[in-house]
Amino acid sequence: MCNQMPDWALAADDTLGGRMSLARDACGLSAEDAALLVAVPKQTWLSWENDRDEPDPAYLGEIADSLHISLAWLLSGRGIGPSWKGSEQSFASPKRSN
């Protein structure tokens, strides 16, 4: 039997690089285009996405803005995540009631 988790929960378990890649795909950007948006070489961007290196904290807000996601989602997988154009799918965390 397969235990399926909601999409937002999977994003929370992903790495920073994995969330960057997911959000970039949702925006329809190539790695080269995304790298241009934050003014880094394509290889630097790919190193971040593949978790071979991490972006300097000074880049995190710019990465989130460029990918149309919240900084919280980029860092933790919780918050406003990517949405696919023409789709209801989004990786935003559900609101919790107290």
C-alpha positions, 0 to 999 in steps of 0.5 A, spaced: 500 500 500 502 506 498 502 512 503 501 518 499 503 525 503 500 532 500 504 535 495 506 541 501 508 536 505 513 533 500 516 540 499 517 541 506 521 534 506 525 537 500 532 540 500 533 548 499 536 546 492 530 541 491 525 547 492 529 552 488 528 547 482 521 545 483 519 553 483 523 554 477 520 549 473 513 552 476 515 558 473 517 555 466 524 558 467 531 554 464 536 554 469 540 559 465 534 564 465 533 563 473 541 565 474 540 571 470 535 573 474 539 573 480 545 575 476 549 569 478 553 564 473 548 558 470 553 553 474 552 557 480 545 556 480 545 549 478 550 547 484 545 550 488 539 546 485 543 540 486 545 541 493 553 541 491 553 549 494 548 553 498 546 560 496 549 566 500 544 568 505 544 575 501 541 572 495 535 568 498 530 574 498 532 575 491 531 568 489 524 567 492 522 574 489 524 571 482 521 564 483 514 568 486 515 564 492 515 566 499 522 566 503 519 561 508 517 556 503 524 557 500 527 555 506 522 550 509 517 548 504 512 552 508 509 558 506 507 560 499 510 556 494 510 555 487 503 554 483 503 552 475 500 556 470 493 554 468 493 549 474 490 549 481 496 545 484 500 549 489 505 547 494 503 552 499 502 549 506 495 549 509 493 554 514 492 550 521 486 552 526 488 552 533 
